[in-house]
Amino acid sequence: MNATIHLFALCVGLGLLAVESTASTRVGIYAIVDEVTFEPSDYEPERVWISGVFVVPQPFSSGLHQSPLRGYLYFSLNPDAPESTRDEWKVLQKVAGTGQVVGFGEYWMPCSHTREKRFRELPGDSNCSLEVSVHMDRDTEVPEPYPKPSGEGVVTAFDAHDDICPRFGRPSVQIIFGLRKAHSPGIVLNEPAVCVEWIGLIPSSDLDSAFVKQTRDADWAEAAETLITQRLAQAAGLALAELGVECRDTICHIRLVFPTREYQEALGNRLAADALNGLPGFSQGGKIIPPRDQPTMDYYLQRRKPPTTSTASLD
């Protein structure tokens, strides 16, 4: 592999520091709510059943969501915010049956609150993606604590920049498009808004296959590899067993190998994504290929605009 840079036991030496996430994840749960039922009564309820179609976070990921699922959510009051929880439940009850898409709950949760013991033992300020169970029927007697209410409350509008042009993962507008299709099969919908910044670029879904076919723009590729390597090396708390960076004509492939799967899922994914955000000369967004059975992650990023001539500039 040409111009591939390998760094072994890369650790910045500042310890496993947790940082505030800047992932373009406005809410944890996207939903079309059909019905809301309070328990034991509508007066100061302690628990809630929410039926409908939901898109919930992918466990132990960084900004990723699962495919739409029809079923039920069963929540108890968030012990840290009981009144805000009830306020959001009332809003969800009002939109139930209207077909309106809503978003609620923070995407990030303390790893100490996760179900798996290996993550609960990580430093108390570490963050993991929200864990939510979508039940196929009302067959459980154990509710989950309602997620931390979003700073925006129950979100009903998805027209912010990050909804259309996210850093990684699918745009909110595309998630909502799939959510509506899953809720009402056969419905005719307008195609979701397209990120203008992505026009003229290779679709993110094709970046890995396009990378294989590209030749190498030596000047730009070398400068880009240096920039990416420096960004990752300077990321506080990011520990890597191995790093491979290769850039070609317009696309860079970044392969990260983390010390352990536990570290990767709890901190590594998020710290790496933050380090790669806002690279000069690169377009917003990219493609992530998540791990299967090894603590690895593959990123594909591309130049902001495909060049007409070779240039050493990152702009």
N, C-alpha and C positions, 0 to 999 in steps of 0.2 A: 504494500500500500504506500503510495507516494506521500511524502510530507506528512506523515502521521507522527504525532507527538505523544509519547507515553510518559506519564508521571506516576510513580509508584509511591504508595503511602503518603499521598498528598494530604496534609493536615495543616491548617493555618496556624495552629498553636494557641488559639484563643479559647479552646474548649468547645463543648457542644452548646453553643449559644442559640437560643431561640429568638427569632426576630419576628416583628409584626409582618404578617403576610400581606403582600400587595397583589395577590392573585386576582384576576378579574372575575371574581365569583361573588355576585351581589347577594345571592340567597342560597340556602342549602337545598330547599325543596321547591320544585315547580309543581303546580297542581291545577286540575279542574275538579272542583268539589261538587259532588252530587248531594250529599246529605251530611249533617252534623248532629250528633246525638250526645247530650251531656249526661254525666253521672255524678252524684246520685239524682240530681235535679238541675233545672235551669238556673236555680238560685245559687250563686257562688259554687259552681261546679268544681269537682276535684279531678275529674277525668273526662276524656272526650273520645268518641269514635268519629273518625272522618272517613267517609267513603268517596271514591272517585278514581281518577287516574293520576298517577304520580311519577315524577322523575326525581330520583334521590341520588345522593352522592355515591360514587364508587368507593368502597371501603379502602382506607389507607392510600388515598391518591392525592394528587395536588391539582385541584380544580376540575376533576373529571366527574361526570355523571353517568348513571346507568340508562338503559332504554326505558321507555314508559312502561309502567306496570299498573294494572287495574286491581283494586282491592281496598284494603282498609288500613288506616293508621290508628293506633291506640296510644294515647298520651295521658300522662298525669301532669299535674302542675310542675312547672320548672321551679324548684325550691328556692332559687336565687331571685326569681322575678315572678311571683305568683300573680300580681295584679296585671303586669304587662302580658302575661300568658293569657289571662281571662279576656283582656281587651282584644288580643289577636283572635281568640276563639270566637268572640262575638262577630268580628269582621268576617271570618270564614263562614260562620252561619248565615250571614247576610248574603254572601255571594253564592252559597250552595244552590245548585239547580239552575244557575244563570248561564252556565257555560263559559264564564269568564276565567281566564288564566290568572293565577296569583302565584306569588313566591313568598316564602316565609322561612324564618329560622336562619341563624348564622351557619355558614358552611363549615367553619373551623370550630373544633371543640378541644378541650384539654385532653391530652393522651391519657391522663390519669382517670378519665371517665369512660375509657373504652372497655369493651367486653373482654379482650384478651389480656391476660396477666402480663405478658411480655411487654406490652405497651404501657400498662398502668405503672410499671416500675421505672419508666423513663423520667427524666427531670420534670418537675412539676410545671414548668413553663413551656413544655413542648406541646405542639398542636398537631392534631390529626383531623382527617375529614370526618364530618358528621356521620354517625351510624344510625340508620333508620330501617325498621322492618316493615315491609308492606305485606300484610296478611291477606291470604286469599279469601278467608271468611272470618267471622267473629268467634274464633275458637280459642282465643288466649285469654287468660285471666290476669296477666301481668302487663300493665302498661309501661311504656318507656317514658322517661322524663321528657317533657316538651323541650325542643332545642332552644338555645338562647335566642330570645327575640332579636330580629334584625334591627339595626339602627334606623332603618327606613320603615319599620313596621311591616305590615303585609303589603308587598309590592304589587301594583296592578298595571304599571306602565313599564315597558321594556324597550325604550328607544334611546337609551344612553349609548355613548360610544362603545363601551365595553360589551354591551348587549349585541352589537353588530360586528365589532372588530376586537375580539378578545385576544389576550396574549397566547393562550393555549386552550385546547379543548374546543368544543363546538360553541358557536355563538348562541346566546340566549334565544335569538329569534329563530334559529334552526331547531333548538330544543323544543320551543313552543309549537313550531310547525308540526313536529313529530308527535307532540303531546295531543294536539287537536285531532290529528289523523287517528291516533290510537283511541281517543275518546269517542269519536264519531266517524267510524269507517265509511268511506264513500263520500265524505264531505268534500266539496270543491273549495279550495283555498288559493289565494294569491301566493305566489312564491315569496319567501321571506326576503327582507331587504338584504342587499349585497354590500359588503364592505368596499367602498370606493377605493380605499387604499390598496386593496388586493387586485383591482382590475389590471390586467396585463401581466399578472404574476402567475406562476404555476400554482394550481389549486393545492392547498396544503395536503389533501389526501394523496396526491401523486408525487410528493417530494422525494420519497425514498426510491421509487422506480425511476424518476427523472434523474436523480443523482447518479445512478449507475450508468446512464447513457452519456453523461456530460464528460467533456474533456476538461483540462485544467488551465485556468487563467493564472499563470504562475505569480505575477506581481500581486494581483488582488488576493489570491488564495493564501499566499504567505503572510500578508498583512492581516488578513482575517483570522487565520489560525493563531497568530500571536495575540491578537486582541482577545479572542475567546479564551485562550489558555490563561492569560493574565487575569481576566475577569473571574474565572473559576478559582484560580490560585489565591486571589485576594478576598474571596467570600468568607466572611467570619463564620467559623463553625462548620464549614463544609469539609468533610473527610472523605477522600476517595482512595480506593486501592489502586485504581488505574483510570487514566483518562486518555481517550483517543480523539483527535481532532483532524478532520480532513476536509478541505474545501476544494471545489472544482471551478466550474465556470460561474455559476450563480448560486450554488447550494453548498452548505456546509453540513457535514455529518459529525455529530458529537456523541461519542459513546462513553458513558459513565459506568464505572464498576464501583459499588459501595462496599465498605468493609463487611457489613451484614445486612440481611434483609430487614431486620428490625430497625436498624438505624436509618436505612433508606426510607422506609414507610413512615417513620415518625418525624424525621427531620430532613434527610438528604434530598428527597424529591423537591420539597418546598424551597430549600436553600439554593439548589441548583437552578430552579425556575426563576427565582428572584435575581440570581447573578446574571442570567442570560436575558433578562428583561431590558429593553431599551438599548440594545447594541447599536452604535452608530452605523448607519448605512444599511441596516437590515430591516426588512419589513416586520410589521407587528404580526405576531402569530407564527405558527409553524406546525410541525407534526411530531407527536410523541409516540414512540412504540414502547408500551409498558413491559415490565418483566414478566416472564412466565414462571420459571422455577429458580432463577438466579437473581442476585441483587444488582441488576443492571437497568439502564435506561438509555434509549436512543433518541436523540433530538435531531430534527432536520430544520434548518433555518435557511432563508434565502435573501439575496440582495433586494434592496428596496425596489430597484428598477433594473430589469435585465439590460446590460450594457450593449451598445452598438460597436464599441471598440474596446480593446483591452486597456485597463487602467489600473494603476496601483492604488488609487484613492478608494477609501471605504465609503465615500459619499455617493 
